[in-house]
């Protein structure tokens, strides 16, 4: 009994420093370079996988899954509450349900400037996955109607034609097609899309560096510039709109560090 | 934290020291500091694509001097300070020193990357700087401006240039690296210009090549091999919507496009291949526009390829 009490006393001075070390370790285990955010800022990452694996096609293309992983990890590092969807979970209905709460959005799929029969005009859009080989188009108009001007942070449209001069996708997310440079501020928002038809290897090379640079704290504009320095195997083009100097971090805040 | 200086903390027993050592090792593992600092561990998507370490002023001096000289040549804004990071690009199989030019208020204004032997690999002027000068009217003007910029850096472009207009983003002028008339995909020199011809960015790449096969298969043999793959890959009712449009010889990075069990990163060493281009039409083209299938020019095996959704 006495021994036990003496043993407890001997350990007592150790408790605070050990708790301190534990706290330091927990701190280190947090997201590197990003830091926690107080509120949950929803982000959605979608990738069309089913069209590029059996039975729709005879081999399993690893790009859709890998680029989904990259985007989800990148968004989480920026403080978003990012969720990844593919297969039967990535449907047109899912996109339109989630977009109401999305601060950030990523999609990798087949994209184009699609004809909309109802409106007798074209809109930028992309194909859902839906877990089968017949896939509906999600038009920018559909997203715009659901978001009704809701603020967006970061949008990366990893499809063909998402960055064309006539793209209607930025507007769906409330991002005007203006380039706010180092002395300007268009709010904490940034849109990236590819111009014309782009092959997956080039898109992946771009995205690996883009997300990596954001994780390194470079900010969206420099991350775009660094991604454009990759070793592309085709004539590669991407474009952006929004605030060049924004950090990319989740939430309604953010400032123009150069404007003051 | 003052508790760490408690006198009893300083009188460590063997068991306590062991616990502390264990906790320390755990901390290192968690923070990633115990990871190898080279590119020998394979890159897996979702893990860090780069490992970055800030170089001390003493170590960074050579890179800083080079960046200062190149910055003057390229007309980059004067840097009040430069920071240098050693970057291990795990996916790209390369290590380089990255110099970031900062202005008087600590804002990054340019990035220059150097191989460890001092070669300039890439440079970019940060910011949206479309320029105020007269826009270059034609591709030939862009080529001349890009060629002049490259030569001013001591880089002599080789081969036929290709200039693409990127609208308000300016021009991209590219010289594809070739060996004995065969392109090395992804290698060469690319210069980005603002519309008025001022410097925006530059990137050069030169990957190692595998030995050239002693004998090579014919283009027809490569197309036959791809035709057989398409017979397996494309459902029968759509096989007629998929056709081979061309094939050309090139040095390519083997990859996992058609075999996902291969490494996530494309291989560092380029291999000689027939790149067979395939175009989709009809219903299949609603999700897949085209393929490039790389067939080893020596043994006819599948090296990888690319997908256009």
Interface residues (C-beta under 8 A of the other chain):
Chain A: X13 X14 X16 X17 X18 X20 X21 X22 X24 X25 X28 X29 X32 X48 X51 X52 X55 X56 X57 X58 X59 X60 X61 X62 X63 X66 X67 X69 X70 X72 X73 X109 X110 X111 X127 X133 X135 X159 X160 X165 X179 X180 X181 X182 X195 X197 X198 X199 X200 X201 X208 X209 X211 X212 X215 X216 X218 X221 X222 X225 X226 X228 X229 X230 X231 X232 X233 X235 X237 X239 X244 X257 X258
Chain B: X1 X3 X4 X6 X8 X9 X16 X19 X20 X23 X26 X27 X30 X31 X32 X45 X46 X48 X49 X50 X52 X91 X92 X105 X107 X108 X111 X113 X122 X124 X126 X127 X128 X129 X162 X164 X166 X167 X168 X169 X172 X174 X185 X186 X187 X190 X192 X201 X203 X205 X207 X232 X233 X234 X235 X255 X256 X257 X258 X259 X260 X264 X266 X284 X286 X287 X288 X289 X290 X292 X306 X307 X308 X309
